[in-house]
Amino acid sequence: MVDREGLWYRVLKARYGEVGGCIREGDRYASVWWKMICRVREGVGRWFDENIRRVVGDGRNTFFWYDNWIWDIPLRFKFSRLFDLTVDKECKVEEMWRLGWAGDGRAWVWRRRLFAWEGDSVRECAVLLNNIVLQDNVHDSWRWLLDLAHRYSVKAAYRYITTTGENTDRSQVADVWVKHIPSKVSIMVWRLLCNRLPTRDNLVHQGILLPTDGMYVAGCDVLESATHLFLHCDISSELWSSVRSWLGIYSVPSGELRHHFTQFTKMAGMPISSYLFLTVIWFATVWVIWKEQNNRVFQNATATTYFLLEKVKLNSFLWLKSKQSALVYSYTTGENTRCFVWVCFSFFSWLVL
């Protein structure tokens, strides 16, 4: 969205309008895709705004009040009172410089006469601007502060988000991205733990479905939410019970997804070497539940709990086998499936040692 003369910028501006040099997010009927783009800056606190700076060249494409170009924060925050009183809130740096931004310059146009202390703020702002020199042949640009070359990269942004002291559950981030798990499954689980899957309650919240549309799980007559879909409905609860029975684990499961994930994958009394194996099984179970729910909704097809359990076992075996060639076990040998569990436990215990 840097090229303000580009086709997409002009289309979105015509659709949603523009405020402070930024296209508006729109009302409740706005595109969900566009709302997600607009909320990128929210991320972890104000991480995006804090790590970019506007580098002024000729000043023609930099907003005087809105862009972060001279201070650690935009001038509309640094001098909020002056911003409230100015007539032209969307003026460019070049316009202000050309009209004169000294204390008595023509660039300052107010809605009323200023009080004495407000005049002091104008003079303070003018002092900051005193040494600014514009360059006619240099275009304004953005600088990314997290890279020595000042070029944006996903790697630098991801490293910042996962290592800063902001409100980020770093253990959850690390647990979700496991090399044994296919990327599409890891992404699905990440969205699940963030409550970003397209369940009916989320679709209504985003304005995609109307509140009057059917919001209940097929055959359950219960409001469809991620927690109910993956933990409490008849399909998922029976499958989780079968998985625990297969593993020989007897416990009271948590009723909240994040706690359930932690409780299952870091089972008390189990060796640390089993944590990876239990994580793979939890991912496989969640993936099978999600696929089964979609099959019931879109294909009108159902499967028995026994069949779903076998799919969990097969997915777990294939994912582990694909990354651990030294894992000696054949899924088709007809051996007791619990033997597979203890083979994996022993194998990962050997790896840790």
Residue pairs with C-beta under 8 A, 6 or more apart in sequence:
1 8
1 9
1 12
1 23
2 142
3 9
4 61
9 23
12 23
12 34
13 23
15 26
16 23
16 24
16 25
16 26
16 30
16 34
17 23
17 24
18 24
20 63
20 65
20 66
20 89
20 90
21 63
21 66
21 67
21 90
22 66
23 38
25 34
25 35
25 38
25 39
26 34
26 35
28 207
29 207
32 206
32 207
32 208
35 206
40 48
41 48
41 49
43 161
44 161
44 164
44 166
44 167
44 168
45 166
45 167
47 160
47 161
47 164
47 166
49 68
51 144
51 145
51 146
51 160
52 68
52 142
52 143
52 144
52 145
53 68
53 69
53 142
53 143
53 145
54 62
54 67
54 68
54 69
54 140
54 141
54 142
54 143
55 69
55 140
55 141
55 142
55 143
56 62
56 69
56 70
56 93
56 132
56 134
56 140
57 134
57 135
57 137
57 138
57 139
57 140
57 141
58 94
58 134
58 135
58 136
58 137
58 138
58 139
58 140
59 92
59 93
59 94
59 97
59 134
59 140
60 92
60 93
60 94
60 139
60 140
61 92
61 139
61 140
62 69
62 92
62 93
62 94
62 140
63 90
63 91
63 92
63 93
64 75
64 91
64 92
64 93
64 95
64 96
65 74
65 75
65 76
65 83
65 86
65 89
65 90
65 91
66 74
66 76
66 89
66 90
67 74
68 74
69 93
70 128
70 129
70 132
71 78
71 128
75 83
75 125
76 83
76 89
78 125
79 121
79 124
79 125
81 118
81 121
82 118
82 121
82 122
82 125
83 89
85 110
85 111
85 112
85 114
85 118
86 108
86 109
86 110
86 111
87 109
87 110
87 111
88 109
91 107
93 134
93 140
94 134
95 107
96 107
97 107
97 132
97 134
99 105
99 106
99 107
100 106
100 107
101 107
101 108
101 125
101 126
101 129
102 126
102 130
103 119
103 122
103 123
103 126
105 126
108 122
114 122
143 150
144 150
144 151
144 152
144 153
144 156
146 156
146 157
146 159
146 160
147 153
147 156
161 168
162 168
162 170
162 173
163 170
172 193
172 258
172 261
175 261
175 265
175 279
176 186
176 189
176 190
176 193
177 186
177 190
178 186
178 276
178 279
178 280
178 283
179 323
180 276
180 280
180 319
180 320
180 322
180 323
180 324
181 189
181 279
181 280
181 283
181 319
182 319
185 283
185 287
186 283
188 197
188 286
188 287
188 290
189 283
189 286
189 287
191 197
192 226
192 230
192 257
192 286
192 290
193 257
193 258
193 261
195 202
195 226
196 202
197 226
197 290
198 208
199 224
199 225
199 226
199 229
200 209
200 213
200 214
200 215
200 216
200 223
200 224
201 215
201 223
201 224
201 225
202 226
203 209
204 210
204 211
204 213
204 215
209 215
215 223
215 224
216 222
216 223
216 224
217 223
217 224
217 228
217 229
217 233
217 293
218 296
218 297
219 234
219 296
220 228
220 233
220 234
222 228
222 232
222 233
226 257
227 255
227 256
227 257
229 236
229 289
229 293
230 236
230 257
230 286
230 289
230 290
231 237
231 240
231 253
231 255
231 257
231 260
232 255
235 289
235 292
235 293
235 296
235 305
235 308
236 289
238 305
239 285
239 288
239 289
239 305
239 308
239 309
239 312
240 253
240 285
242 305
242 306
242 308
242 309
243 281
243 285
243 309
243 312
244 250
244 251
244 253
246 309
246 313
246 337
246 338
246 341
247 281
247 338
247 341
248 338
248 341
249 267
251 263
251 267
253 260
253 263
253 264
254 260
254 263
261 282
264 278
264 282
265 275
265 278
265 279
265 282
266 275
266 278
267 274
267 278
270 278
271 345
271 349
272 352
273 345
273 348
273 349
273 351
273 352
274 344
274 345
274 348
274 349
276 348
277 316
277 320
277 341
277 344
277 345
277 348
280 316
280 319
280 320
281 312
281 316
283 319
284 311
284 312
284 315
284 316
284 319
285 312
287 315
288 308
288 311
288 312
288 315
289 308
292 302
292 303
292 308
295 301
295 302
295 303
296 302
313 331
313 337
313 340
314 331
317 329
317 331
317 340
318 331
320 327
320 344
321 327
321 329
324 347
326 347
327 343
327 344
327 347
328 343
329 335
329 339
329 340
329 343
329 344
331 340
